[in-house]
Amino acid sequence: MTQDRDHARDHTHTHTHARGPLAPGEKVQLTDRKGNMLTFQLVGGGVTDTQHGQIHHDDILGQGEGRVIETHAGSSTQAQDAKRVDKPWKTSRKIGGWQYVVMRPRMADYVLSMPRGAQIMYPKDIATVLELGDIRTGQRVLESGGGSGAMSLHLLEAVGESGELTTIEMRPDFARICAANASLFFGFSPSWWRVDVGDFDSRISAYPDGYFDRIVLDQLDPWNRLEEAYRVIAPGGVLTCYVTTTTQLSRVVEKLAESGHWTQPHVQESLERSWKVDGLAVRPDHSMIGHTGFLVFARAMAPGFIALKKREKPTKANATDIDETGINVEELELRDMSDRKLRKVLRDLDSQLNVLNERSM
């Protein structure tokens, strides 16, 4: 593994075409006046058909970002138009003259538009992983579950060429998609990235104790991987688990707490809502990105030390099924309300009711 790491350092790269003229092979993003976006790869002599005419790639190649281009009249599929009666807008591609602004796609745009097999992690969740998971330059990071590569791209950017990312992906086809999307984004195959194909349990045994600084688990059952995760992470390292259901969330948090190897888990979900701003008409969009997943963060304790636990009040009965206790529901202190607070609430309500009664007399 050390030899592989040294070999990677001997073949460093820099990001190509980060600025200046657009070149063949690069991805480009076009946006029209309605906010509709097109993302595609530039090819010399290439043509992309749209609802408003043809985009000639040669109009974009060799030019910089921020320019406006217009579509050309005509369609490269005119011979097939008669067969596409279910898509009458296809004939409108002959019009031309529709304007687009030319830009390189941001990483978030690239992630949402790239070819994918597995469902990707949304940018809002990825940003939280990088921040609260404390992913930084030069770190050794382990990712389990590469999927289509959305998280991998951001981890590669975060650790940089002085760091190292290891992605364990069980499915060979997903590993290929993941690696291809990264190569298309960077313009080369990142030398500081190892894609390890196989199941987590068999592949993780090859890594020495305390090798990784950070671990990101995007799996159906991360609670079954905590023991090996603790073995290969350095003391103080941050573990991030991404799960989508409340059942998964409960199980992984319970296992983290039971082991004593991890600090008190922090659980978070992110919601995203954009806004429309048009003069004085300012309102939220009708749709938003709500729940996509839960993020669980915990840090590794040093060997021989047990994590401190928060003392919970026994009256909460948070670990017992109420149907199995035989306790009278009326006897429970619901919501943990003290007698003093209860008396105050009742006094306030009685006072407000008296005012209401006096007004109605």
C-alpha positions in Angstrom: 0.0 0.0 0.0 2.9 2.4 0.8 4.4 1.7 -2.6 1.1 2.5 -4.3 0.9 5.7 -2.4 4.4 6.7 -3.4 3.7 5.8 -7.0 0.6 8.0 -6.9 2.8 11.0 -5.7 5.1 10.5 -8.7 2.2 11.0 -11.1 0.7 14.2 -9.9 -1.7 16.2 -12.0 -3.3 19.6 -12.0 -6.8 20.4 -13.0 -6.9 21.1 -16.7 -9.1 23.7 -18.4 -10.1 25.3 -15.1 -10.2 28.6 -16.9 -9.6 30.0 -20.4 -10.9 28.6 -23.7 -13.1 25.5 -23.7 -11.5 22.5 -25.2 -12.7 19.2 -26.7 -13.6 16.6 -24.0 -14.7 19.2 -21.5 -18.2 19.3 -20.1 -20.1 22.5 -20.8 -23.3 23.8 -19.3 -25.7 26.0 -21.3 -28.6 28.0 -19.7 -31.4 29.7 -21.5 -33.5 32.7 -20.4 -36.0 30.4 -18.7 -33.3 28.8 -16.5 -33.4 25.5 -18.5 -30.0 23.9 -18.5 -28.2 21.6 -20.9 -25.0 19.8 -19.9 -22.9 17.8 -22.4 -19.4 17.0 -23.5 -17.8 19.1 -26.2 -16.6 17.3 -29.4 -15.0 18.9 -32.4 -17.6 19.1 -35.2 -20.3 17.9 -32.8 -23.9 18.9 -32.9 -26.5 18.8 -30.0 -30.2 18.9 -30.9 -32.5 20.9 -28.7 -36.2 22.0 -28.7 -35.1 25.3 -30.3 -32.6 24.2 -33.0 -29.1 22.8 -33.1 -26.1 23.7 -31.0 -22.9 23.5 -33.0 -20.0 22.6 -30.7 -17.5 24.5 -32.8 -19.3 27.7 -31.8 -18.2 27.0 -28.2 -14.8 25.4 -28.6 -11.9 27.7 -28.2 -14.1 30.4 -26.6 -14.3 31.4 -23.0 -17.1 31.2 -20.4 -19.9 33.8 -20.0 -20.5 34.1 -23.7 -24.0 33.9 -25.4 -24.5 31.6 -28.4 -27.6 31.0 -30.6 -28.9 27.8 -32.0 -28.9 27.0 -35.7 -32.0 26.1 -37.7 -32.2 22.5 -38.8 -32.2 19.0 -37.2 -29.8 16.1 -37.6 -32.8 13.8 -37.1 -35.2 15.3 -39.7 -35.5 11.9 -41.4 -36.8 10.4 -38.3 -39.3 13.3 -37.5 -42.2 11.5 -39.2 -41.8 8.6 -36.7 -41.9 10.9 -33.7 -45.5 12.0 -33.8 -45.7 11.6 -30.0 -43.1 14.4 -29.7 -44.4 17.2 -32.0 -41.9 19.7 -30.5 -39.1 17.8 -32.3 -40.0 19.7 -35.5 -39.5 23.0 -33.7 -35.7 22.3 -33.6 -35.6 23.7 -37.1 -36.3 27.2 -35.9 -33.0 28.3 -34.4 -32.0 31.6 -32.9 -32.5 30.5 -29.3 -29.9 31.9 -26.9 -27.9 30.2 -24.3 -25.2 31.4 -21.9 -22.1 29.2 -21.9 -20.4 28.2 -18.7 -18.4 25.3 -17.3 -20.6 23.3 -14.9 -20.1 23.7 -11.2 -19.3 20.5 -9.3 -22.9 20.4 -8.0 -24.3 20.8 -11.6 -22.0 18.1 -12.8 -23.0 15.7 -10.1 -26.7 16.1 -10.8 -26.3 15.7 -14.5 -23.7 12.9 -14.7 -24.7 9.4 -15.8 -25.5 7.3 -12.8 -26.7 3.9 -11.8 -27.1 4.3 -8.0 -29.0 7.1 -6.4 -26.6 9.9 -5.6 -26.1 11.8 -2.4 -27.5 15.3 -2.8 -25.1 18.3 -2.7 -26.8 19.6 0.5 -25.9 16.4 2.3 -22.4 16.2 0.7 -21.6 19.7 2.0 -22.6 18.7 5.5 -20.4 15.6 5.3 -17.4 17.7 4.3 -18.0 20.3 7.0 -19.1 18.2 10.1 -17.1 15.1 8.9 -14.1 17.5 8.9 -12.7 16.3 5.6 -9.5 18.2 4.9 -6.4 18.4 2.7 -3.8 15.7 3.2 -6.1 13.2 5.0 -6.5 9.5 4.4 -10.2 8.9 3.9 -12.1 5.7 3.6 -15.4 5.7 1.7 -17.6 2.6 1.7 -20.2 2.6 -1.1 -19.0 4.6 -4.1 -22.3 4.4 -6.1 -22.1 6.8 -9.0 -19.3 8.8 -7.5 -21.0 12.0 -6.3 -19.5 11.7 -2.8 -16.2 10.5 -4.2 -15.7 13.6 -6.4 -16.1 15.9 -3.4 -13.8 13.7 -1.2 -11.1 13.7 -3.9 -11.3 17.5 -4.1 -11.2 17.9 -0.3 -8.2 15.7 0.4 -6.3 16.8 -2.6 -3.3 15.2 -4.2 -1.4 15.3 -0.8 -4.2 13.1 0.7 -5.6 9.7 -0.2 -9.1 8.4 -0.8 -9.9 4.7 -0.7 -13.4 3.7 -2.0 -14.7 0.2 -1.3 -17.5 -0.6 -3.7 -19.1 -4.1 -3.8 -20.4 -4.0 -7.4 -17.9 -3.9 -10.2 -20.4 -2.1 -12.5 -20.9 0.7 -10.0 -17.1 0.9 -9.5 -16.7 1.5 -13.3 -19.4 4.2 -13.3 -17.9 5.9 -10.3 -14.4 5.9 -11.8 -15.6 7.1 -15.2 -17.5 10.0 -13.7 -14.4 11.1 -11.8 -12.1 10.9 -14.8 -14.6 12.9 -16.9 -14.8 15.6 -14.2 -11.1 15.9 -13.6 -9.9 15.2 -17.1 -7.7 12.4 -15.9 -7.8 9.4 -13.5 -6.9 10.8 -10.0 -3.7 9.1 -8.8 -4.6 9.7 -5.1 -7.7 7.5 -5.4 -7.9 3.7 -4.9 -11.2 2.0 -5.9 -11.2 -1.3 -4.1 -13.9 -3.7 -5.6 -15.4 -6.2 -3.2 -17.5 -6.5 -0.1 -16.5 -4.3 2.9 -15.8 -7.1 5.3 -13.3 -8.9 3.1 -11.6 -5.8 1.7 -11.2 -3.9 5.0 -9.0 -6.7 6.5 -6.2 -5.6 4.2 -5.8 -2.2 5.9 -3.6 -1.7 9.0 -4.9 -0.5 12.3 -5.4 3.2 12.6 -4.6 3.9 8.9 -7.5 6.2 8.1 -8.2 9.7 9.4 -11.8 9.8 8.4 -14.5 7.3 7.4 -17.7 7.8 5.4 -20.1 4.8 5.4 -23.0 5.0 2.8 -24.5 1.5 3.3 -27.8 -0.2 4.2 -26.3 -1.6 7.5 -23.5 0.6 8.7 -24.0 -0.7 12.3 -22.5 -4.0 11.1 -19.3 -2.3 10.1 -18.5 -0.3 13.2 -16.1 -2.8 14.7 -13.8 -2.9 11.7 -14.3 0.9 11.2 -13.0 1.5 14.7 -10.0 -0.8 14.0 -8.8 1.1 10.9 -9.5 4.7 12.1 -7.0 6.7 14.1 -8.0 7.9 17.6 -10.0 11.2 17.2 -11.0 10.3 13.7 -14.5 11.3 12.5 -16.9 8.6 11.4 -19.9 9.7 9.2 -22.8 7.4 8.4 -25.5 8.2 5.8 -28.8 6.4 6.2 -32.2 7.1 4.8 -34.8 5.6 7.2 -35.6 6.1 10.9 -35.1 2.4 11.5 -31.6 2.5 10.2 -30.9 5.7 12.1 -32.1 4.2 15.4 -29.9 1.0 14.9 -26.7 2.8 14.0 -27.0 5.3 16.9 -27.7 2.5 19.4 -24.7 0.5 18.2 -22.4 3.5 18.4 -23.5 4.1 22.0 -23.3 0.5 23.0 -19.8 -0.1 21.8 -18.2 2.7 23.9 -15.7 3.3 21.2 -17.4 6.4 19.8 -18.3 9.7 21.2 -22.0 10.8 21.6 -23.4 10.6 18.1 -24.6 13.8 16.4 -27.6 13.4 14.1 -28.6 15.9 11.4 -30.7 16.2 8.3 -30.7 19.1 5.9 -33.6 20.6 4.0 -33.3 22.8 1.0 -35.7 25.4 -0.4 -35.0 28.0 -3.1 -36.8 31.3 -3.5 -38.3 33.3 -6.3 -37.3 37.0 -6.3 -38.9 39.2 -8.9 -39.2 42.8 -7.8 -41.5 42.9 -4.9 -42.8 39.4 -5.6 -40.6 37.5 -3.2 -41.8 34.0 -2.2 -40.4 30.5 -1.7 -40.5 28.0 -4.6 -43.6 25.7 -4.5 -41.3 22.6 -4.4 -38.3 21.9 -2.2 -35.8 19.2 -1.5 -36.9 17.8 1.8 -35.8 14.6 3.5 -33.1 12.7 1.5 -31.2 11.1 4.4 -29.9 11.3 7.9 -26.2 12.0 8.7 -24.7 10.5 11.9 -21.3 11.8 13.1 -19.1 10.4 15.9 -15.5 10.4 16.8 -13.2 7.5 17.7 -12.0 7.1 21.3 -8.5 6.0 22.1 -8.0 2.3 22.8 -8.7 1.5 26.5 -11.0 4.5 27.0 -14.8 4.3 27.1 -16.9 7.2 25.7 -18.7 9.4 28.2 -22.5 9.0 28.1 -25.2 11.5 28.8 -27.3 10.5 31.7 -30.9 10.2 30.7 -33.8 10.7 33.1 -35.4 7.3 33.9 -38.9 8.8 33.6 -38.6 9.1 29.9 -38.8 5.4 29.4 -37.2 5.8 26.0 -35.9 2.2 25.8 -39.1 0.4 26.7 -42.2 -0.5 24.7 -45.1 1.0 26.5 -47.4 -1.9 25.5 -45.2 -4.3 27.3 -44.7 -2.5 30.6 -48.2 -2.8 32.1 -47.8 0.8 33.3 -50.9 3.0 33.5 -50.5 5.6 30.8 -52.0 8.3 33.0 -49.3 7.7 35.6 -46.4 8.6 33.1 -44.9 12.0 33.3 -45.5 12.8 29.6 -43.1 15.2 28.1 -41.2 15.4 31.4 -43.3 18.3 32.8 -42.7 19.1 36.4 -45.5 19.8 38.9 -44.3 23.4 39.3 -44.4 24.0 35.6 -47.8 22.2 35.3 -49.3 24.5 38.0 -47.9 27.6 36.2 -49.4 26.5 32.9 -52.8 25.9 34.5 -52.7 29.3 36.2 -51.9 31.0 32.9 -54.7 29.2 31.1 -57.2 30.0 33.9 -56.3 33.6 33.7 -56.8 33.7 30.0 -60.1 31.9 30.3 -61.3 34.4 32.9 -60.5 37.3 30.5 -62.4 35.5 27.7 -65.4 34.9 30.0 -65.5 38.5 31.1 -65.5 39.7 27.5 -68.4 37.4 26.6 -70.6 38.6 29.5 
